[in-house]
Amino acid sequence: MVRRRRKDSGFPDGRDGDRKPRRLRCAIYTRKSSDEGLEQSFNSLHAQRDACEAYVASQKHEGWVLLPAAYDDGGLSGGSLERPALQSLLDDIRSGAIDIVVVYKVDRLTRSLADFARLTELFDLHGASFVSVTQQFNTSTSMGRLTLNVLLSFAQFEREVAGERIRDKIALSKRRGMWMGGLPPLGYDGIDRQLVVNAAEAATVRLIFERYLALGSIPELKRALDRDGIVSKRRVFADGRTAGGVPISRGALHQILHNRLYRGEIAHRGEVHQGNHEAILPQDLWDAVQAKLASQSQRPQGRPNNHREDGGANDRKDGGASHSRSSGSSYPGANASPSRPTALLAGIAFDEAGNRLTPSHTSKKGRRYHYYVSAPLVRGEATANGIRVPASDLDRLVVDAMDKHLGDAVWLSKHPGEGLVPAALGRLIEAAGALANGLTSNRDQTGDPRNSTVPGTTPHLSIRSLLDRVTVGRQRVVVSVNRSRLRDALKQFEPSLCLTDRGGEPISIEVDARPLRCGKQVRLVVGEIRSETPNHNRDLIDLLRNAHRWFEALKSGRRSSIAEIARRDGIDTAEVSRSITLAFLAPDIVETILAGRQPMTLTLERLRACRPLPMDWNEQRHLLLDQAQL
């Protein structure tokens, strides 16, 4: 039998020439850095799309099919992946809806070499590739990837050079006395890119300087201005929004008193240049105020101010414990020391009512105690309902929470590692472990969570840089982790990771913790509110020992009355009478105290306040062992 020879199809693999090629779904991505011209009926985005559509049509014989969805980012820089249309494109790639991404030029997709490596890994992971219409690059080949790397290196270099040119232009302009824009300060209006004196506001500025010179205190100055109804600069923006017209804060007053614009000068990176705008203040008034500010900032530490330990207002005149803010500002009386570390969570800690927790401290008997205090309490508002927690407790809680979750493989797989294949997840766990070790290494050596940094990373990474917000409530603390910054931190330890980017959506970590009053102190207590290590309170134990000794003396007849016990021990009769009831304390409570396992809230002051005790042991347990909140 003679077998007929099949006709050569012309394909190397011998497949039938009439068979249609595989259908390849194409998506076009366009981007323009500025929003200039986007309002036109035909703009740069349209031009890019037309070129890409024509290219896709030319590849129809290869099975290329254009998807109808449009991925256009107008007015967004290519230096970041935080672009809405790009994120939508990446989500569709992850879902398997796109095979090829078509761009006009490679830098439309990204100008960052690191971001390009991340995108390439994502494309490879989901079987997608991308094509540049004008540069004829295809990432499906190693040569194409090499060429693109070289091209993107030049794109990134061009972006950095452009940034340097802008910075140099700003520096040169300021040396020539030019105001470089932004919001004009109180006393000036911005007209044709020039600072023009606003006569009414200029009078207010002079009044502020004169009042400070007379009062010598920024808090006193604020109170005087508030009484007179003096408010901040009122602003109306182009979109109709309004701002300002509110009482001037102490921080804003501090900036006003140091602002060299009022002397007709421009400051830039420690240098002062003569400005092109008109001065508001005479030289003698400016010099007198600066001398006063300098003398105030050099006062010895321990000068009392208006912040009482319980958070209320207190104009102290005695030499007791002093209290002041420690946010690192240099207004008079702040006594900020450059060598002292600033509060770890300053600016990002809030109470559950949304009030900022301001770093504060008290000084007593030569020792300084740091706290985070709700802003209304710092301002001394009579109706304020805020919280006050030790800074070390909250800082340590946040560091420990980050350390715990960075070591949790399940948490990592659900959040920064969502969608990773097992091999990549293993690299993520290793990177997270290295990050956690870096965050806690310095803290372990110094004992201060404010020193929690990651050595060896670029830039120098601190735990604060990973956080958006910390909210302290009555029942829990919520730590909001910035997803993008966590991703970038992990990439420093494992650059090959391709992590899901959800833009600004934070990762929330909830810790069961609450501020409790423990005797005269306030502590932030975690979990079941038990001491992790035995806490043998000698005062509590001595009180129980005396109660049992006195009761045995009465029971045995060695002492005839409570008065005799008080006389022989040299204490008040009422004290013996109230304390002797502690001999009838429930045995399990006594064992708990002797073992040092009592709640942190069970202090000598609380036990004394509960005397005389009820005889019912269940009532005693409820009274002493249940956790009391602030």
Residue, then its C-alpha position, 0 to 999 in steps of 0.5 A: m500500500v502506498r501512503r500518500r505524502r501530506k502536502d508541506s504546510g510551510f510551518p516548521d512544526g508541520r501544523d496545518g497552514d489553514r489552522k488559525p493562530r491562537r487568539l491573543r488578547c491585547a490591551i493598550y496602555t497610555r500615559k501623559s505626565s502632565d494634564e496640560g492639553l488633556e481638555q482638547s478633543f484630540n490629545s496625546l493620549h488619543a495619539q498614543r492609542d491610535a498608534c497602538e491600535a494600528y500596530v495591533a491591527s497589523q498583527k491580526h494575522e498573528g491572532w492579536v485581538l484588541l480588547p475594548a477596555a481603555y487604560d489611560d492615565g492623564g497627568l500622572s508621573g511614570g516614576s510611580l506605579e500608583r496610577p489608577a488605570l495601571q492598577s486596573l490593568l495589572d488587576d486584569i492581568r492577574s485575573g488572566a484577561i490580558d495576554i499582551v500589553v501594548v504601549y507607545k513607548v516603554d517609558r509610558l509604562t514606567r520610568s523606574l528600573a525597579d518598577f520595571a523589574r517588578l512588572t516584568e516578574l508580574f507579566d511572566l508570572h501570569g503569562a503576559s508580555f508587552v510590546s512597545v510600538t515605536q521601539q519594537f521590543n518584546t519582553s518574551t525574549s531575553m534579548g528584549r528584556l536586556t534591551l529594555n533594561v538598558l533603555l529604562s536605565f537611561a529613562q531613569f537617568e533622564r528623570e533624575v537629571a530633570g529633578e536636579r535641574i529643577r532643584d538647581k533652578i529653585a536654589l538659583s532663584k532663591r539666591r536672587g531673592m525670588w519667591m518660589g510659590g506656595l501658599p503666601p504667609l499671613g501679611y502677604d498675597g501672591i500676585d503674578r508670582q510675587l509677594v505683595v504686602n496685604a496692609a491689613e494682615a501686615a498690621t496683624v503680623r506687627l501686632i503679633f511681634e509686639r505682643y510677643l515682645a511684651l508677654g515673652s511667652i507663646p502660650e500667653l501670646k496665643r491666649a491674648l490673640d484668641r481673646d482679641g479674635i485674631v485669626s489665621k489668614r483666610r484663603v479661597f482656592a480656585d475650586g471654591r474651597t476656603a481655608g483659614g480664618v481660625p484661631i492661630s495655633r502655638g505652632a503657627l505662631h512659632q513659625i510666624l515669629h521665625n519667618r524671615l520673609y517678614r524682614g524681606e529675606i529669603a531663606h534656603r538651606g541655611e542661607v539667607h538672601q535679600g528678597n525682592h519683596e517688601a519687608i513688613l517688620p523693622q529691623d529693631l523689632w525683628d532683632a528684639v523678638q529673635a533675642k527674646l526667642a533665643s533667651q526663652s529657648q535657653r531656659p533650664q529644663g524643668r520650667p513648668n508650663n500649662h500641662r498638668e499630669d492629669g492633662g488639665a490646665n495648670d498655671r504652676k507657681d511651685g517647684g513641683a513636677s514640670h510638664s512640657r511638650s516634647s515633640g522636638s519643637s523649639y518654641p520657648g519653654a519646650n527645652a528640646s534637646p537635639s540629643r534626645p530622640t523624638a517620639l516614635l509615633a509623633g504626628i501619627a498617633f490619635d485617640e478614637a475620637g480623632n484627636r492627635l496624641t501629642p508627645s508630652h513629658t513630666s519631670k519629677k525628682g530629676r526623672r523624665y516621664h514621656y506620654y502621649v496625651s490627647a490634644p484637647l487635654v494638652r490645650g487644657e479644655a475644661t470639657a476634654n475627654g481624652i486619654r493619656v498613655p505612657a509613650s514607652d508602653l505604646d511605642r513598645l506595643v507597636v514595635d512588638a505588633m509589627d515584629k509578631h505579624l512580620g513573623d506570621a506566614v499566614w498574615l504575610s500570605k494574606h496581605p503583602g504576599e497575596g497571590l504569590v506562588p509558593a516559591a515567591l512566598g518563601r522569599l517573602i517570609e525570609a525578607a519579612g524575617a530580615l525586616a523584623n530583625g532589623l526593626t527590633s535589633n536596636r530596640d533590644q540593645t537600647g531598650d528604647p523603641r524609638n531606636s527601632t531602625v533597620p541598619g543597612t537599608t537605603p534609605h535608613l528605614s525606621i518602623r515609623s516609615l511603615l505606618d500611616r496611623v496608630t489609633v488608641g481606643r478604650q479597648r484596642v489599639v489599631v496600627s495602620v500599616n502603609r501597604s506601599r511602604l511595607r512592600d518597598a521595605l520588603k523589596q530592599f531585602e528581596p528585590s525579585l519579589c512582585l507584591t500586590d499593589r493596592g494603592g493607598e489601602p492600609i493594612s490594619i493590625e488590631v491589638d487587644a490593649r487598653p489604658l488602665r490606671c494602676g495605682k497612681q500610674v497609667r499603663l497601656v495593658v495588653g491582652e488579658i491584662r496580666s503581668e508577663t513575669p511575676n510581679h511580687n508587690r512587697d507593699l501588698i504582701d506586707l499589708l496581708r501579712n499584717a492583717h493576718r498577724w493582727f487577727e491572730a493576735l486577737k484570736s489567740g488573746r495576745r492582744s485584747s483590742i484593736a486599740e492595743i494593737a495600734r498602740r504597740d505597732g505605733i499606727d492609727t487605730a482606724e488603719v488597723s480596723r480597716s486592714i484587719t478585714l483583709a485576713f478574710l480575703a479569699p484564699d485564691i486571691v491571697e495565693t495570686i498576690l503571693a505568687g505575683r500574678q495579680p492584675m496590674t490594676l490590683t495595687l496597694e492604693r486600690l486594695r486600701a480603697c476597697r476596705p472594709l472588704p465584703m465577706d462574700w468571696n465572689e464579691q471580693r473576686h469581682l471587686l479586686l480581680d475584674q479589670a477596671q478601665l479608665 
